[in-house]
């Protein structure tokens, strides 16, 4: 894992911990992303990712997120695409 990917992971974990009301230490890759969140909280979480990473996450893409790791991999891929193009 590169330093850049680690930074993405740390940023995602910080955002998820904040929205789920837990510590960052509790956020692991296979943790359900939307655990303990209602639909408004989920929307706010996705918007927090969009703000943090300065991108738009289409509803269809966000609906595919099941775990924290899914979000991390998605955002890493988007950052990689952005850097390439």
Backbone bond lengths (Angstrom), bond angles and torsions (degrees), N, CA, C in turn:
res aa  C-N    CA-C-N  psi(-1)  N-CA   C-N-CA  omega(-1)  CA-C   N-CA-C  phi
1 X - - - 1.448 - - 1.523 108.61 -
2 X 1.314 116.68 132.99 1.453 120.32 179.89 1.519 110.66 -82.52
3 X 1.335 115.62 165.65 1.461 120.12 176.78 1.515 110.92 -59.66
4 X 1.346 116.66 -37.41 1.459 120.87 -179.36 1.525 110.92 -63.92
5 X 1.333 116.81 -44.83 1.457 120.12 178.69 1.525 110.86 -63.88
6 X 1.320 116.45 -38.64 1.449 120.47 177.75 1.518 110.32 -60.40
7 X 1.309 116.87 -40.05 1.459 121.42 178.40 1.520 110.63 -62.50
8 X 1.314 117.81 -42.46 1.465 121.44 177.40 1.526 109.21 -61.52
9 X 1.309 117.31 -45.46 1.463 121.66 179.62 1.522 110.63 -59.09
10 X 1.311 116.48 -47.29 1.460 120.53 -179.81 1.526 111.48 -61.79
11 X 1.326 116.86 -41.46 1.463 120.82 -179.86 1.524 110.76 -65.31
12 X 1.331 116.53 -43.39 1.471 120.26 179.14 1.526 109.89 -63.80
13 X 1.301 117.13 -45.81 1.472 120.40 -179.40 1.527 111.57 -61.61
14 X 1.324 117.13 -38.74 1.466 120.74 178.56 1.524 110.43 -63.69
15 X 1.320 116.83 -44.96 1.466 121.23 -179.51 1.527 110.68 -64.53
16 X 1.331 117.08 -46.88 1.467 120.74 -178.63 1.520 110.59 -63.98
17 X 1.308 117.24 -43.83 1.466 120.37 179.31 1.520 110.35 -59.23
18 X 1.306 116.69 -42.85 1.460 121.19 178.89 1.527 111.36 -61.25
19 X 1.325 117.18 -43.58 1.467 120.90 -177.60 1.525 113.22 -76.77
20 X 1.325 117.23 -27.78 1.461 119.86 179.49 1.525 112.14 -92.75
21 X 1.324 117.41 -6.20 1.451 120.52 178.31 1.516 114.10 69.41
22 X 1.338 116.15 35.91 1.462 121.59 179.06 1.525 108.85 -128.74
23 X 1.337 117.06 175.49 1.456 120.18 176.86 1.530 109.96 -82.32
24 X 1.317 115.53 157.41 1.468 119.82 178.82 1.520 111.45 -61.90
25 X 1.322 117.82 -29.21 1.462 121.45 178.90 1.528 112.15 -62.95
26 X 1.314 117.26 -24.52 1.465 121.58 -179.97 1.526 112.54 -82.36
27 X 1.323 117.03 -10.68 1.464 121.23 -176.51 1.521 109.08 -91.54
28 X 1.328 115.54 107.40 1.463 122.54 177.04 1.516 108.16 -117.49
29 X 1.335 116.27 162.84 1.462 120.79 -173.43 1.517 114.50 -56.69
30 X 1.348 117.85 -35.63 1.465 118.64 -176.45 1.530 113.42 -92.74
31 X 1.331 117.11 9.40 1.472 120.81 175.83 1.527 109.11 -70.94
32 X 1.333 117.25 134.80 1.468 119.35 176.33 1.532 110.09 -56.62
33 X 1.306 116.25 129.16 1.457 121.61 -175.16 1.523 112.53 -64.82
34 X 1.313 116.65 -38.72 1.456 120.09 -172.76 1.533 112.85 -103.95
35 X 1.333 116.03 22.61 1.464 121.45 -179.25 1.533 110.35 -59.02
36 X 1.326 115.85 130.83 1.466 123.29 177.23 1.534 113.78 64.95
37 X 1.331 117.55 21.77 1.459 120.58 -179.26 1.520 110.56 -115.84
38 X 1.344 116.50 138.27 1.464 119.56 172.59 1.530 108.41 -89.84
39 X 1.319 117.23 179.52 1.463 120.52 -173.65 1.530 112.50 -60.54
40 X 1.327 117.52 -36.62 1.466 120.56 178.53 1.528 110.24 -67.39
41 X 1.331 116.11 -41.42 1.464 120.12 178.35 1.529 111.18 -63.93
42 X 1.321 116.41 -38.92 1.468 120.96 178.82 1.521 109.79 -62.38
43 X 1.319 116.35 -45.51 1.465 120.78 178.83 1.533 110.18 -60.57
44 X 1.323 116.86 -42.28 1.464 120.75 178.97 1.531 111.18 -65.25
45 X 1.319 117.58 -37.62 1.457 121.49 177.80 1.525 110.58 -62.89
46 X 1.322 116.85 -47.16 1.465 120.92 179.08 1.530 109.79 -61.68
47 X 1.331 117.15 -42.46 1.467 120.47 178.43 1.536 110.77 -63.89
48 X 1.315 117.85 -34.33 1.466 121.03 176.88 1.525 110.57 -65.07
49 X 1.331 116.70 -40.68 1.465 119.92 174.96 1.526 110.01 -61.90
50 X 1.324 116.46 -45.79 1.466 120.65 -179.46 1.526 111.31 -59.67
51 X 1.317 116.42 -43.58 1.468 120.45 179.08 1.521 111.46 -66.08
52 X 1.318 116.57 -46.06 1.464 121.39 -177.27 1.524 112.03 -63.84
53 X 1.337 116.09 -40.69 1.465 120.32 -174.48 1.523 112.97 -102.96
54 X 1.330 116.73 2.75 1.469 123.24 176.02 1.529 112.02 52.29
55 X 1.321 114.33 55.61 1.459 120.46 177.14 1.521 109.24 -150.57
56 X 1.317 115.74 167.14 1.463 122.82 176.64 1.516 107.66 -104.16
57 X 1.328 115.99 128.61 1.460 121.43 177.05 1.522 107.38 -104.92
58 X 1.338 117.74 108.37 1.464 119.70 179.23 1.526 111.45 -58.98
59 X 1.331 115.98 147.92 1.467 121.08 -178.43 1.531 111.69 -53.49
60 X 1.313 117.20 -39.73 1.464 120.75 179.84 1.517 112.59 -63.10
61 X 1.329 115.98 -37.70 1.466 119.76 177.51 1.518 110.27 -68.81
62 X 1.330 116.68 -45.97 1.465 121.11 -179.10 1.527 111.18 -62.15
63 X 1.321 117.24 -35.94 1.465 121.22 -179.49 1.528 111.70 -64.71
64 X 1.323 116.98 -22.53 1.462 121.11 -179.54 1.526 112.50 -81.19
65 X 1.333 117.62 -13.04 1.461 120.83 179.11 1.523 109.13 -70.54
66 X 1.312 116.03 124.37 1.459 121.32 174.59 1.521 111.03 -112.38
67 X 1.329 115.62 -38.77 1.463 120.70 -175.73 1.527 110.32 -125.17
68 X 1.312 114.98 168.67 1.462 120.85 175.15 1.530 109.31 -59.44
69 X 1.323 116.79 -40.27 1.464 121.10 178.73 1.519 112.59 -60.40
70 X 1.333 117.47 -36.78 1.472 120.59 176.55 1.525 110.31 -59.44
71 X 1.318 116.72 -45.07 1.464 120.95 -179.70 1.526 110.47 -65.60
72 X 1.326 116.72 -42.05 1.467 120.40 179.49 1.520 110.29 -61.23
73 X 1.327 117.36 -48.75 1.472 120.72 -179.10 1.540 110.61 -61.96
74 X 1.319 117.15 -41.63 1.468 121.18 178.96 1.531 110.26 -60.68
75 X 1.324 116.52 -48.21 1.461 120.33 -177.06 1.530 111.66 -69.45
76 X 1.326 117.49 -34.45 1.466 120.15 174.58 1.522 110.48 -62.59
77 X 1.320 116.82 -42.71 1.456 121.05 179.49 1.534 110.88 -64.15
78 X 1.321 116.40 -43.41 1.474 120.46 179.32 1.520 111.02 -63.30
79 X 1.326 117.13 -40.84 1.469 120.99 178.19 1.536 109.69 -64.78
80 X 1.322 116.79 -40.83 1.467 121.43 179.36 1.529 109.86 -63.33
81 X 1.344 116.97 -44.91 1.463 120.84 178.67 1.530 111.26 -62.36
82 X 1.310 115.94 -39.87 1.458 121.25 179.51 1.535 111.15 -64.19
83 X 1.328 116.09 -40.45 1.456 120.72 -179.65 1.531 111.51 -69.61
84 X 1.332 116.64 -30.91 1.458 121.27 -179.17 1.519 113.00 -79.71
85 X 1.327 115.70 -27.94 1.441 116.60 -171.28 1.455 114.19 -123.20
